[in-house]
Amino acid sequence: MSTHGPIPPNNLRSGDLLHVTRAASVQCINPIAFRVIRVLDWPTYDGWVWLEGYQLNAKGDAVARRSIFVQPAGLVITQRPPRQPPRQTLRGATHSRGVFKS
């Protein structure tokens, strides 16, 4: 999946693979592939966001863990992980000292 155009900061999520260029951040002299770990809730300017993740090499291997300051409007999402269904809990199950009781 490839997304072009403005990306709202709340649309970014863990696992997204991004193409980051100077359109997104002056930190990126050369474009990089970036796998998002999380969107950081740090104070910032309007239209900017802090992301924590891994810079990837051409093979897709993580080469550096980084926090980057970007404008989501300049990002391109090149791949999204599948959405996980909400986890279901067992009804009536309680946990006490490592033993489950029902």
C-alpha positions as CSV (number, residue, x, y, z in Angstrom):
1,M,0.0,0.0,0.0
2,S,1.3,3.4,-0.8
3,T,-0.3,6.6,0.5
4,H,0.3,10.0,-1.0
5,G,-0.8,13.4,0.2
6,P,-1.2,14.7,3.7
7,I,-1.1,12.0,6.4
8,P,-2.8,13.0,9.7
9,P,-0.5,12.3,12.7
10,N,-3.2,10.1,14.3
11,N,-3.1,7.9,11.2
12,L,0.5,6.8,11.8
13,R,0.9,3.6,13.7
14,S,3.3,1.1,14.9
15,G,4.6,-1.1,12.1
16,D,4.2,1.4,9.3
17,L,7.0,1.4,6.8
18,L,7.7,5.0,5.7
19,H,9.7,6.7,2.9
20,V,11.1,9.8,4.6
21,T,12.5,12.6,2.4
22,R,13.4,16.3,2.9
23,A,9.7,16.9,2.2
24,A,9.0,15.5,5.7
25,S,12.2,16.6,7.5
26,V,15.3,18.6,7.0
27,Q,17.1,15.9,9.0
28,C,16.8,13.7,5.8
29,I,19.5,14.9,3.4
30,N,19.1,11.5,1.7
31,P,15.8,9.6,1.7
32,I,15.5,6.7,4.2
33,A,13.2,3.8,4.9
34,F,11.8,4.0,8.4
35,R,9.8,1.4,10.4
36,V,7.7,3.1,13.1
37,I,7.9,1.7,16.6
38,R,5.6,4.4,18.0
39,V,4.4,7.9,17.6
40,L,5.9,9.9,20.5
41,D,3.6,12.2,22.6
42,W,6.2,14.9,22.9
43,P,5.3,18.6,22.7
44,T,5.9,20.0,19.2
45,Y,4.9,22.6,16.6
46,D,1.5,22.3,14.8
47,G,1.9,20.0,11.8
48,W,5.0,18.2,13.2
49,V,5.3,14.9,15.1
50,W,8.1,12.9,16.7
51,L,8.4,9.2,15.6
52,E,10.5,6.5,17.2
53,G,11.6,3.6,15.0
54,Y,14.3,1.9,12.9
55,Q,16.1,3.2,9.9
56,L,16.3,0.3,7.4
57,N,18.9,-0.6,4.8
58,A,18.1,-1.7,1.2
59,K,17.4,-5.3,2.4
60,G,14.9,-4.1,5.0
61,D,17.2,-4.8,8.0
62,A,17.3,-2.3,10.9
63,V,20.6,-0.4,10.9
64,A,19.8,2.3,13.5
65,R,17.2,3.1,16.1
66,R,16.2,6.7,15.8
67,S,13.8,9.4,16.9
68,I,12.9,11.7,14.0
69,F,11.0,15.0,13.9
70,V,8.8,15.1,10.8
71,Q,5.9,16.6,9.0
72,P,3.4,13.8,8.3
73,A,2.3,15.7,5.2
74,G,5.7,14.9,3.7
75,L,5.7,11.2,4.5
76,V,4.8,8.3,2.2
77,I,3.5,5.1,3.8
78,T,4.9,2.3,1.7
79,Q,3.6,-0.6,3.7
80,R,1.1,-1.1,6.6
81,P,0.9,-4.1,8.9
82,P,-2.4,-5.9,9.0
83,R,-4.8,-4.7,11.7
84,Q,-5.0,-7.0,14.6
85,P,-8.4,-7.9,16.0
86,P,-9.0,-6.8,19.6
87,R,-7.8,-9.4,22.1
88,Q,-10.6,-11.3,23.9
89,T,-10.4,-12.1,27.5
90,L,-11.8,-15.2,29.2
91,R,-14.9,-14.4,31.3
92,G,-14.7,-15.3,35.0
93,A,-10.9,-16.1,34.9
94,T,-8.9,-14.6,37.7
95,H,-5.2,-14.8,38.3
96,S,-3.7,-15.6,41.7
97,R,0.0,-16.5,42.3
98,G,0.6,-17.9,38.8
99,V,-2.5,-20.1,38.9
100,F,-5.6,-19.4,36.8
101,K,-8.9,-20.1,38.5
102,S,-12.3,-20.0,36.9
